[in-house]
Amino acid sequence: MDPAQPADRVPADQTPPDGQPPVTPTGATDAVAGSGPSKGPAGGGEPALVEPAPDAAGVDADVPPARPAAGRRPAGREKSRSERSPKDMALSLLVLLVPIALLVAFYRGFLGGEQPTVIDAAPAYEQARAANAFPVSEPAGLGSGWRTVSASYRTVEGGANLRVGYLTPEGRGVQLVQSNVPPEKLLPAELTAEGQPQGPTDLGGRNWQRYTGRGNDQALVLLEPNRTILVIGDARENELRQLAGSLR
């Protein structure tokens, strides 16, 4: 009989059965490597999968900084706006008004922005004479302060109208209307319902009638068999009389 072997001694014969790979006893591996499992390639086992500890510095760097709640403004901005004095507001308004004033001055002074457009009324008078709907009179001898700003001849219901607009030397508007539309229809259309007769006046040997008009308008009306003439506007009465008396 073979002598007894110690319990922790590995048997010398490790020959596996036929056709089987050699097997290393577990006890022997543990005895050689120690009580714990082997680590790394030198121990012959698989490397331990140990999750690294989180890096506190890295985590803090990845987290975005806290933002102020939506709808809230920084206290510094609210304070700066509330502390704006009336003087600061006046200066800001002045900065806006100065360029506007310069543009208006340039428009008026160099471009003639408020100067009326003067036209030639001759084509309208010629058209009315060619139509031969009524006798046509034209102002003569008016001063250079009178400016013609509009002129038209149009056929309307019941007849035709020759209408010429003037600016007086005082800058007021006057219209000269000559028409063969019946007076009972023409006068309400031109003077509105506010037009009321104010009595006769003699101009150049002809009998005119004074009327009131809309608003501040006044009118001089000449009634003839084949036409009616109106001189109407917000000009002074002496300017209305000057235009009416110049008709030839």
Buried (B, 14 or more C-beta within 10 A) or exposed (E): EEEEEEEEEEEEEEEEEEEEEEEEEEEBBEEEBEEEEBEEEEBEEEEEEEEEEEEEEEEEEEEEEEEEEEEEEEEEEEEEEEEEEEEEEEEEEEEEEEEEEEEEEEEEEEEEEEEBEEBEBEEBBEBBBEBEBBEBBBBEEBEEEBBBBBBBBEEEEEBBBBBBBBBBBEEBBBBBBBBBBEBEBBBEBBBEEEBEEEEEBEBEEEEBBBBBBBEEBBBBBBEEEEBBBBBBBBBEEEBBBBBBBBBE
